Amino acid sequence: MDWEDHDGGSPEEGEAGRDDEVQGVFNVPAMAMGQVFPGESVVTSMDFHEDGELCVAANSDKSVTLINAVEGRKRKTIHTQKYGCGVVRYTHHDQTVLVSSDADGADHAVRYLSLYDNRFLRFFTGHTDKVVSIAMSPTDDHFMTGSADKTVRLWHLSRPQCLAVLEFPPGHGTPYVAYDQQGLVFAAATSTGKANIIKLYDARNYEKGPFDTFTVEHKKVEEFIVKSKEMRSKKARALSLARWKSMKFSADGQSILIATDASLVLTLHAFEGDVKQVFTGHQNDLHSELDACFTPNAEYVLSGSEDSGIYAWRAEDGKLAKILKGHSSAVGRVLCSPKYEVIASACTNTALWIDAGLEPGQ
């Protein structure tokens, strides 16, 4: 599973970068639903720009919506009828995003879309099946994609061809990708019969292969659930076998967050790969792909739920702190602004949540 170099060298990096300062703290128990943007189709993906003000949402009706989360208003809606919208991720510019195809057929390119004039700036081709995961480097213009074709590809915004590809052998599941918040490490996660595996790479020397590999055995997850939640072994076993559906690093780099297709979210120690905490109680009977996220200060873990709530647990001990209620159907998307005390969530409607004692942007 070594990287295959497809380009022979790294492109010149742009001037992208991010300020890691997070404004304020997230007082999740005091948050209430603010502005709501009604919709008629399911929101398939959401992302905040690194400045924390703008939020973009991909919709199953093949449109992309841009929202100013601080002002609480919709900026525009862009239609991409030919290709559809699967995963959407911001680049460093607040008017350009990466969008995977959600249309039927053999076209699985990732598209570099200008929100300013609804124009595709570049197509990134190479995947032979649906792209399920996109991660943008927080420090430059590199990005990664994970696909149902069992490959991870490394790209640069300036070039349509991938720089390198990592192929997982038969028997492995669909890979998911993530960068740490400093852009020094990226990770690729996949599954085997008895465990899930995370491979960690030095972003500057990925050609040398992973510098560490975590093997998260189903049995270990089961034992942790039984011990920490006083849950019967049969139920804990079923949860431990859940398929991983997303992976994110905490802003402090200490934890890795895993969302699954069951009523289970878990965190791992970012340096050892051991299970750090598990979060249960939300509803996911239909094995939906429900987003989970950290608050920027890593104090809380949030997850959507099929019962129309947003579940918020204390990250340290896994105790439920709050269920945010107000949506009318299953909440599939939830994420926090990296700079403002705002949560964005979506079912078919998109909602912004703020501290009940504050005005947006305060």
Backbone torsions as a table, in degrees:
resi	resn	phi	psi	omega
1	MET	NA	41.1	176.7
2	ASP	-81.3	155.3	176.8
3	TRP	-69.0	134.0	173.1
4	GLU	-99.2	117.6	-177.9
5	ASP	-72.3	126.7	-178.7
6	HIS	-109.1	4.8	-172.9
7	ASP	-141.1	-23.1	177.0
8	GLY	85.9	2.5	179.1
9	GLY	176.1	160.6	179.9
10	SER	-90.4	139.6	178.2
11	PRO	-71.4	163.8	176.4
12	GLU	-66.2	132.7	-177.8
13	GLU	-77.3	150.2	176.3
14	GLY	-82.6	-164.2	-177.9
15	GLU	-101.2	21.3	-178.1
16	ALA	-66.5	151.6	177.4
17	GLY	-176.5	171.9	-179.8
18	ARG	-143.5	148.6	174.3
19	ASP	-90.6	120.2	-173.2
20	ASP	-80.6	-2.4	-178.0
21	GLU	-68.4	130.0	176.2
22	VAL	-104.2	127.9	-177.9
23	GLN	-79.3	125.2	173.2
24	GLY	71.6	-167.8	178.1
25	VAL	-125.3	161.7	179.2
26	PHE	-99.4	105.4	177.3
27	ASN	-91.8	72.5	-172.2
28	VAL	-56.0	-44.0	-179.4
29	PRO	-59.1	-22.1	-178.7
30	ALA	-95.7	2.8	-174.2
31	MET	-83.9	147.5	-179.7
32	ALA	-138.9	157.6	-179.2
33	MET	-67.5	130.6	177.2
34	GLY	-105.4	-113.4	-177.7
35	GLN	-71.4	139.3	176.7
36	VAL	-123.4	135.7	178.7
37	PHE	-114.5	104.3	-177.1
38	PRO	-62.4	144.8	177.2
39	GLY	-140.9	166.8	-179.3
40	GLU	-116.9	-5.7	179.9
41	SER	-129.6	158.5	-178.0
42	VAL	-69.5	137.4	174.3
43	VAL	-82.8	120.4	-173.9
44	THR	-91.7	-21.1	-176.7
45	SER	-165.3	150.3	176.6
46	MET	-142.8	155.6	175.1
47	ASP	-156.8	145.9	172.5
48	PHE	-96.2	144.2	168.5
49	HIS	-68.8	154.7	-176.3
50	GLU	-61.5	-22.9	177.0
51	ASP	-76.6	-12.1	172.7
52	GLY	85.4	-2.6	-174.7
53	GLU	-94.7	-43.5	-176.0
54	LEU	-98.5	141.7	179.3
55	CYS	-128.6	136.6	179.9
56	VAL	-117.7	141.1	-179.1
57	ALA	-129.8	133.6	173.3
58	ALA	-97.3	136.7	-174.6
59	ASN	-119.5	151.1	-177.6
60	SER	-70.4	-10.1	174.6
61	ASP	-86.1	15.6	176.2
62	LYS	69.6	41.8	176.6
63	SER	-132.5	159.5	176.1
64	VAL	-122.4	129.4	-178.2
65	THR	-112.1	134.3	177.7
66	LEU	-108.7	126.1	-176.5
67	ILE	-124.6	135.0	169.5
68	ASN	-89.3	105.9	-173.3
69	ALA	-76.0	-20.0	179.1
70	VAL	-82.1	-42.8	178.1
71	GLU	-81.0	-19.1	-179.3
72	GLY	71.9	43.6	179.4
73	ARG	-144.4	150.2	176.8
74	LYS	-80.6	130.2	-178.9
75	ARG	-87.0	-47.2	-179.0
76	LYS	-168.7	164.2	172.7
77	THR	-126.0	131.3	-179.6
78	ILE	-116.8	134.7	-178.5
79	HIS	-102.4	135.0	178.1
80	THR	-128.1	65.6	-171.2
81	GLN	-62.7	-33.1	-174.1
82	LYS	-70.3	-38.6	-172.0
83	TYR	-111.3	-18.2	-175.9
84	GLY	74.0	-179.6	-177.7
85	CYS	-135.5	117.6	176.2
86	GLY	-102.0	-92.9	176.6
87	VAL	-94.2	136.9	175.9
88	VAL	-123.8	134.7	177.9
89	ARG	-139.5	136.4	177.3
90	TYR	-70.3	145.8	163.3
91	THR	-88.7	-166.0	179.6
92	HIS	-78.9	-19.7	176.7
93	HIS	-86.5	137.5	-174.2
94	ASP	-78.1	2.0	177.1
95	GLN	-120.4	15.4	176.8
96	THR	-134.8	139.4	-179.1
97	VAL	-135.8	162.9	170.2
98	LEU	-104.2	134.3	-177.2
99	VAL	-133.6	129.9	174.6
100	SER	-89.1	157.2	179.9
101	SER	-76.2	144.1	174.2
102	ASP	-125.2	15.1	-179.1
103	ALA	-88.8	155.7	175.9
104	ASP	-70.4	154.9	178.1
105	GLY	117.6	-167.2	-172.6
106	ALA	-99.0	2.1	-178.8
107	ASP	-87.9	108.2	-179.3
108	HIS	-119.9	29.7	179.4
109	ALA	-70.6	152.2	169.5
110	VAL	-97.0	137.9	-174.2
111	ARG	-115.0	140.1	179.6
112	TYR	-98.4	105.6	-168.7
113	LEU	-109.8	130.8	172.5
114	SER	-87.6	118.7	176.2
115	LEU	-76.1	-19.5	-177.4
116	TYR	-66.8	-45.7	-176.0
117	ASP	-128.7	17.7	177.5
118	ASN	51.7	55.1	-177.7
119	ARG	-131.7	136.2	175.4
120	PHE	-80.2	122.3	-178.2
121	LEU	-86.2	-28.0	-178.9
122	ARG	-165.6	150.1	173.0
123	PHE	-112.0	133.3	178.0
124	PHE	-109.1	105.7	-172.9
125	THR	-109.5	150.7	178.5
126	GLY	155.0	-35.6	178.5
127	HIS	-69.9	146.2	-178.9
128	THR	-111.3	6.5	175.7
129	ASP	-150.0	176.6	-172.6
130	LYS	-57.3	133.7	174.4
131	VAL	-84.0	122.6	-174.9
132	VAL	-110.4	-10.7	-174.3
133	SER	-148.9	132.3	175.6
134	ILE	-132.5	132.7	177.7
135	ALA	-131.3	125.4	178.7
136	MET	-95.8	133.5	175.3
137	SER	-60.8	135.5	179.6
138	PRO	-77.2	-5.8	-174.3
139	THR	-118.5	-18.9	-179.1
140	ASP	-151.3	-165.8	-172.6
141	ASP	-96.9	19.1	171.4
142	HIS	-80.5	151.9	171.3
143	PHE	-149.7	162.7	-179.5
144	MET	-123.4	154.7	174.9
145	THR	-134.0	143.9	172.8
146	GLY	-118.4	139.8	-171.6
147	SER	-134.6	158.1	174.2
148	ALA	-67.5	-6.6	173.4
149	ASP	-80.2	6.9	175.8
150	LYS	69.9	29.1	175.4
151	THR	-126.2	154.8	168.7
152	VAL	-115.8	133.3	-179.9
153	ARG	-122.4	142.8	177.6
154	LEU	-106.5	133.2	-174.8
155	TRP	-132.6	170.3	168.2
156	HIS	-132.9	140.4	-175.6
157	LEU	-57.3	-23.8	-175.0
158	SER	-83.4	-8.3	-173.6
159	ARG	-133.8	136.5	-179.2
160	PRO	-75.5	-21.7	-179.8
161	GLN	-91.1	146.4	178.8
162	CYS	-71.7	152.5	179.5
163	LEU	-82.9	-33.2	-177.9
164	ALA	-160.9	157.7	179.6
165	VAL	-136.2	138.1	176.6
166	LEU	-113.4	118.1	-179.0
167	GLU	-103.3	128.2	175.9
168	PHE	-91.9	143.8	-176.1
169	PRO	-72.4	166.7	177.2
170	PRO	-55.0	145.2	-179.5
171	GLY	96.5	-11.2	176.8
172	HIS	-92.7	154.1	-179.7
173	GLY	-85.9	-178.3	177.9
174	THR	-64.0	130.0	-177.8
175	PRO	-84.3	148.0	174.8
176	TYR	-122.1	150.9	-170.6
177	VAL	-128.7	156.5	177.9
178	ALA	-161.8	148.6	169.4
179	TYR	-104.2	148.8	168.2
180	ASP	-75.1	165.4	-171.3
181	GLN	-70.5	-13.8	177.2
182	GLN	-94.8	-7.3	-179.7
183	GLY	74.0	12.4	-178.6
184	LEU	-87.3	-27.1	-174.6
185	VAL	-130.8	139.0	166.9
186	PHE	-125.7	156.9	-173.5
187	ALA	-130.0	147.3	173.5
188	ALA	-128.0	125.2	-178.0
189	ALA	-114.2	139.2	176.4
190	THR	-147.6	178.2	-176.3
191	SER	-125.6	154.4	171.2
192	THR	-127.8	-170.2	-176.8
193	GLY	-64.1	-38.4	-173.4
194	LYS	-113.8	-2.6	-173.6
195	ALA	-159.4	166.5	166.6
196	ASN	-107.8	147.8	-174.0
197	ILE	-125.7	135.7	173.3
198	ILE	-120.9	125.2	176.1
199	LYS	-106.4	128.4	-178.3
200	LEU	-107.0	134.0	-177.2
201	TYR	-125.3	145.9	168.3
202	ASP	-74.7	118.4	-175.1
203	ALA	-61.2	-23.1	-178.5
204	ARG	-91.8	-17.0	-177.5
205	ASN	-137.6	46.1	-176.0
206	TYR	-64.5	-23.8	-178.3
207	GLU	-60.8	-22.1	-178.4
208	LYS	-78.9	-3.6	-179.5
209	GLY	90.5	177.0	-177.6
210	PRO	-66.2	138.6	175.3
211	PHE	-86.8	-12.5	175.3
212	ASP	-158.4	150.7	177.0
213	THR	-134.0	125.0	177.4
214	PHE	-100.2	131.1	173.7
215	THR	-111.2	112.0	-176.9
216	VAL	-102.9	95.9	-175.3
217	GLU	-72.8	141.6	178.5
218	HIS	-56.9	-38.4	-178.3
219	LYS	-63.1	-39.6	179.1
220	LYS	-66.1	-39.7	177.3
221	VAL	-64.4	-44.0	178.5
222	GLU	-57.7	-47.0	-178.7
223	GLU	-62.8	-38.4	179.4
224	PHE	-66.4	-41.9	179.8
225	ILE	-63.3	-46.1	-179.5
226	VAL	-59.1	-44.1	-176.4
227	LYS	-72.1	-44.3	-172.8
228	SER	-83.8	-29.5	-175.7
229	LYS	-109.1	1.1	-177.8
230	GLU	49.6	46.6	-176.9
231	MET	-100.4	147.5	176.8
232	ARG	-62.5	145.7	-173.6
233	SER	-60.7	-37.5	-177.8
234	LYS	-63.1	-44.6	179.3
235	LYS	-69.1	-40.6	178.7
236	ALA	-63.5	-37.4	178.1
237	ARG	-62.5	-44.0	179.5
238	ALA	-61.5	-41.3	178.7
239	LEU	-66.4	-39.0	-176.8
240	SER	-64.4	-23.0	-179.5
241	LEU	-87.9	1.0	-178.8
242	ALA	-58.1	145.2	178.1
243	ARG	-78.7	134.4	175.5
244	TRP	-71.6	138.0	-176.2
245	LYS	-124.3	-11.3	173.9
246	SER	-164.5	161.5	-178.3
247	MET	-144.8	133.3	179.3
248	LYS	-143.3	145.5	172.1
249	PHE	-89.2	145.9	171.1
250	SER	-72.0	157.4	-177.3
251	ALA	-62.6	-29.2	179.4
252	ASP	-85.2	-2.0	176.8
253	GLY	75.0	8.0	-175.1
254	GLN	-90.2	-21.2	-172.2
255	SER	-135.7	155.2	172.0
256	ILE	-118.5	129.3	-178.2
257	LEU	-102.3	132.1	179.9
258	ILE	-121.1	124.5	171.3
259	ALA	-100.8	146.3	-176.5
260	THR	-126.4	177.2	177.4
261	ASP	-93.3	23.2	176.0
262	ALA	-132.7	-173.6	179.8
263	SER	-82.4	57.2	-176.9
264	LEU	-148.6	128.5	167.8
265	VAL	-124.4	142.6	179.0
266	LEU	-139.5	155.0	172.4
267	THR	-115.6	147.2	178.3
268	LEU	-120.0	150.1	170.9
269	HIS	-66.6	125.0	-173.8
270	ALA	-69.3	-18.1	-177.5
271	PHE	-102.5	-21.2	-179.2
272	GLU	-116.3	-25.8	-179.1
273	GLY	85.2	2.1	177.9
274	ASP	-74.1	154.7	175.9
275	VAL	-66.1	127.5	-177.7
276	LYS	-98.7	-43.1	179.0
277	GLN	-161.5	155.3	174.6
278	VAL	-124.8	150.6	-176.3
279	PHE	-130.9	120.7	-176.0
280	THR	-134.2	171.1	176.1
281	GLY	115.3	-25.3	176.2
282	HIS	-75.2	163.1	-174.7
283	GLN	-97.4	128.1	174.6
284	ASN	-149.6	54.9	-176.8
285	ASP	-70.0	-24.8	-176.7
286	LEU	-95.2	8.2	-180.0
287	HIS	57.5	44.5	178.8
288	SER	-74.2	159.2	173.7
289	GLU	-89.8	95.4	-177.5
290	LEU	-102.0	128.5	177.7
291	ASP	-65.2	149.6	167.9
292	ALA	-135.9	151.6	-179.6
293	CYS	-154.3	159.1	167.6
294	PHE	-85.8	152.5	159.7
295	THR	-72.2	155.4	-175.0
296	PRO	-57.1	-28.9	178.2
297	ASN	-87.8	5.0	177.6
298	ALA	61.5	20.0	-179.5
299	GLU	-81.8	-31.5	-177.9
300	TYR	-125.9	154.7	169.4
301	VAL	-116.4	131.7	-178.9
302	LEU	-115.4	148.7	174.3
303	SER	-147.5	145.4	169.8
304	GLY	-72.2	170.7	-177.3
305	SER	-153.9	150.3	179.7
306	GLU	-71.0	-15.0	179.5
307	ASP	-87.8	14.7	175.8
308	SER	77.9	10.1	177.9
309	GLY	-102.5	165.4	169.1
310	ILE	-114.0	117.2	-177.0
311	TYR	-91.8	132.1	179.3
312	ALA	-122.5	119.6	178.5
313	TRP	-113.9	152.7	170.4
314	ARG	-71.3	127.0	-174.2
315	ALA	-63.8	-33.6	-174.0
316	GLU	-70.1	-47.4	-173.7
317	ASP	-114.5	-1.9	177.1
318	GLY	75.8	9.0	-179.2
319	LYS	-77.7	139.1	178.6
320	LEU	-68.7	125.6	-178.8
321	ALA	-100.7	-31.7	-174.3
322	LYS	-169.2	145.9	165.8
323	ILE	-114.3	114.4	179.4
324	LEU	-83.3	120.3	-175.5
325	LYS	-116.1	145.7	179.8
326	GLY	160.1	-23.2	176.8
327	HIS	-74.0	159.3	-177.1
328	SER	-100.9	-9.2	179.9
329	SER	-152.9	-175.6	-175.5
330	ALA	-52.6	131.7	179.0
331	VAL	-93.9	108.6	-179.0
332	GLY	-94.0	-25.9	-174.7
333	ARG	-119.8	134.9	173.8
334	VAL	-154.5	133.0	177.5
335	LEU	-158.7	160.9	-176.3
336	CYS	-110.9	142.8	170.3
337	SER	-62.5	135.7	179.8
338	PRO	-74.5	-10.6	-175.1
339	LYS	-127.8	-19.4	-177.9
340	TYR	-124.3	157.3	-178.3
341	GLU	-82.0	70.6	-177.7
342	VAL	-137.6	135.0	171.6
343	ILE	-111.3	136.3	172.1
344	ALA	-111.3	138.2	-179.8
345	SER	-144.2	162.4	-177.2
346	ALA	-156.8	142.8	163.2
347	CYS	-115.5	-103.1	161.4
348	THR	-92.2	-33.3	172.7
349	ASN	-86.6	148.9	175.0
350	THR	-108.3	135.0	-176.3
351	ALA	-128.5	149.9	173.0
352	LEU	-113.5	134.0	-179.0
353	TRP	-114.9	133.6	-179.9
354	ILE	-134.5	163.5	172.4
355	ASP	-58.9	126.8	-174.5
356	ALA	-59.5	-19.9	-179.8
357	GLY	-96.7	3.7	-176.9
358	LEU	-122.1	156.4	170.3
359	GLU	-90.3	152.4	178.0
360	PRO	-52.8	134.2	179.3
361	GLY	85.5	-8.3	-178.4
362	GLN	-77.1	NA	NA
